Amino acid sequence: QVQLVESGGGLVQAGGSLRLSCTASGSFFSINVMGWYRQAPGKQRELVARITSGGNMNYADSVKGRFTISRDNAKNTVYLQMNSLKPEDTAVYYCNQQGTRFLKYLELWGQGTLVTVSS
């Protein structure tokens, strides 16, 4: 069984920084896409950033220039460095990883980590 474990959320003042990490436990999981989504109260879940196994990255317009996604394939870990945080970044952040395991497509979600940015 493969699970995602997230860490790094918390409370920070506007302008501050946080770093989220998400690690896939278990074996035989070939990960293609790693990403972060977020869901603010009363809003739909939205893509924040994603990175493919080839290193291609996509960002939501609202976080471009402030957030950086990266991955460590050897550790099955994806990171989200969040700088210049704004109150509107407050949300539960979810890790997402997609790939194959035993030749079958597998998509996993983390449990979510709360990021609160105070003004």
C-alpha positions as CSV (number, residue, x, y, z in Angstrom):
1,Q,0.0,0.0,0.0
2,V,1.2,3.5,-0.8
3,Q,0.3,6.6,1.2
4,L,1.2,10.2,1.0
5,V,2.4,12.0,4.1
6,E,2.4,15.8,4.2
7,S,4.1,18.2,6.5
8,G,5.0,21.8,6.8
9,G,1.8,23.7,7.2
10,G,1.2,26.2,9.9
11,L,0.5,29.9,10.8
12,V,2.6,32.6,9.3
13,Q,2.3,36.4,9.0
14,A,1.8,38.0,5.6
15,G,5.1,38.3,3.7
16,G,6.5,35.2,5.4
17,S,7.5,31.8,4.1
18,L,6.6,28.2,4.5
19,R,7.8,25.0,2.9
20,L,5.5,22.0,2.4
21,S,6.7,18.5,1.8
22,C,4.9,15.3,0.7
23,T,6.4,11.9,0.7
24,A,5.0,8.7,-0.8
25,S,5.6,5.7,1.3
26,G,5.5,2.2,0.0
27,S,7.3,0.7,-2.9
28,F,7.0,-0.1,-6.6
29,F,5.3,3.3,-7.2
30,S,6.6,5.0,-10.4
31,I,5.5,8.6,-10.0
32,N,4.9,10.7,-13.1
33,V,3.2,13.9,-11.9
34,M,3.5,15.5,-8.5
35,G,1.5,18.5,-7.5
36,W,-0.1,20.7,-4.9
37,Y,-3.7,21.8,-4.7
38,R,-5.5,24.0,-2.2
39,Q,-9.0,24.5,-1.0
40,A,-10.0,27.6,0.9
41,P,-13.2,27.8,2.9
42,G,-16.3,27.9,0.7
43,K,-14.2,27.5,-2.5
44,Q,-13.4,24.7,-4.9
45,R,-10.1,22.9,-4.8
46,E,-7.7,24.4,-7.2
47,L,-4.3,23.5,-8.7
48,V,-1.4,25.5,-7.2
49,A,1.5,23.8,-8.9
50,R,2.5,20.6,-10.6
51,I,5.7,19.1,-11.8
52,T,6.2,16.2,-14.2
53,S,8.9,13.5,-14.1
54,G,10.6,15.4,-16.9
55,G,10.7,18.6,-14.9
56,N,8.0,20.5,-16.6
57,M,6.2,22.8,-14.1
58,N,2.9,24.6,-14.1
59,Y,1.7,27.2,-11.6
60,A,-1.5,29.0,-10.9
61,D,-1.3,32.6,-12.0
62,S,-1.9,33.7,-8.4
63,V,1.3,32.1,-7.1
64,K,3.7,32.6,-10.0
65,G,6.9,34.3,-8.8
66,R,6.1,33.5,-5.2
67,F,5.9,29.7,-5.0
68,T,8.3,27.1,-6.2
69,I,7.6,23.4,-6.7
70,S,10.4,20.8,-6.7
71,R,10.8,17.1,-6.4
72,D,13.3,14.6,-5.2
73,N,12.7,11.4,-7.1
74,A,15.0,9.3,-5.0
75,K,12.9,10.2,-2.0
76,N,9.5,10.1,-3.7
77,T,9.0,13.6,-2.3
78,V,7.6,16.8,-3.6
79,Y,8.2,20.2,-2.1
80,L,6.4,23.5,-2.3
81,Q,8.4,26.6,-1.2
82,M,6.0,29.4,-0.5
83,N,7.4,32.9,-0.2
84,S,5.7,36.3,0.1
85,L,2.6,34.7,1.5
86,K,-0.6,36.6,1.4
87,P,-3.8,36.2,3.5
88,E,-5.6,34.9,0.4
89,D,-3.1,31.9,0.3
90,T,-4.9,30.6,3.4
91,A,-6.2,27.2,2.6
92,V,-5.8,23.5,3.2
93,Y,-3.1,22.3,0.9
94,Y,-3.3,18.8,-0.6
95,C,-0.5,16.9,-2.2
96,N,-1.3,14.8,-5.3
97,Q,0.8,12.2,-6.9
98,Q,0.0,10.2,-10.1
99,G,1.8,7.3,-11.6
100,T,1.8,3.6,-12.0
101,R,2.2,0.7,-9.6
102,F,2.4,-2.9,-10.9
103,L,1.5,-1.4,-14.4
104,K,-1.8,0.1,-13.1
105,Y,-2.5,3.8,-12.9
106,L,-2.6,5.1,-9.4
107,E,-3.5,8.6,-8.1
108,L,-3.0,9.5,-4.5
109,W,-4.0,12.4,-2.3
110,G,-2.4,13.5,0.9
111,Q,-4.4,14.2,4.1
112,G,-4.1,17.9,3.7
113,T,-2.1,20.5,5.7
114,L,-3.5,23.8,6.8
115,V,-1.7,27.0,5.9
116,T,-3.0,30.1,7.6
117,V,-1.6,33.5,6.7
118,S,-2.4,36.4,9.0
119,S,-2.6,40.0,7.9
